[in-house]
C-alpha cells in the first residue's frame, strides 16, 4: 500500500513538473527557435502550396493544393506524459526510460529533417513528416508500456525460477 501511495505521489510530482516546467519550455523553444526558422523558410519555400502558421504546441502547415493541415509538434507531449505515468506505476528500469527519451528526440529530429526537405525541395516530404508525427512517434511511445510490462513479468518469472 505504501508503495502505491509513493508511486501516485511521484506521478503527481511529475504531472506538476510537466504542467509548470516542461510544457512552458516547449512553448518557449517553439517560439524562440522553431518559429524564426519557419519564418525564414516561408521566403525560400520551393513550392507555394505550403502555408506555415504557429500555435502553442508547435507549427502547423496548411497544404493548399489539397487543404490538409499537418502539425509539427514539439516532443514530450501527452503521449510521453501517459507513458511516464505508466512507467512509474510499473517500476520500469533505466532502459525503458532511455528508450522513451530516444524515441521522442530521434523521432522529432527525423520529422524536422523531412519537414525542412519539404520546405526546400518538395512538399511530398510532408507525408513522411505527418506519418512520423501522427502515428509512428505516438505508437512507439505508447507501445513501450506493454513492452515494459512484459519485461517486468519475464524478469519476475526468471527470478522465481532461480529461487
Helices and strands as residue ranges (DSSP letters): H 2-17, I 18-22, H 23-29, I 30-34, H 35-44, E 50-55, E 58-63, E 68-73, H 78-90, H 94-120, G 123-125, H 126-131, I 132-136, H 137-162
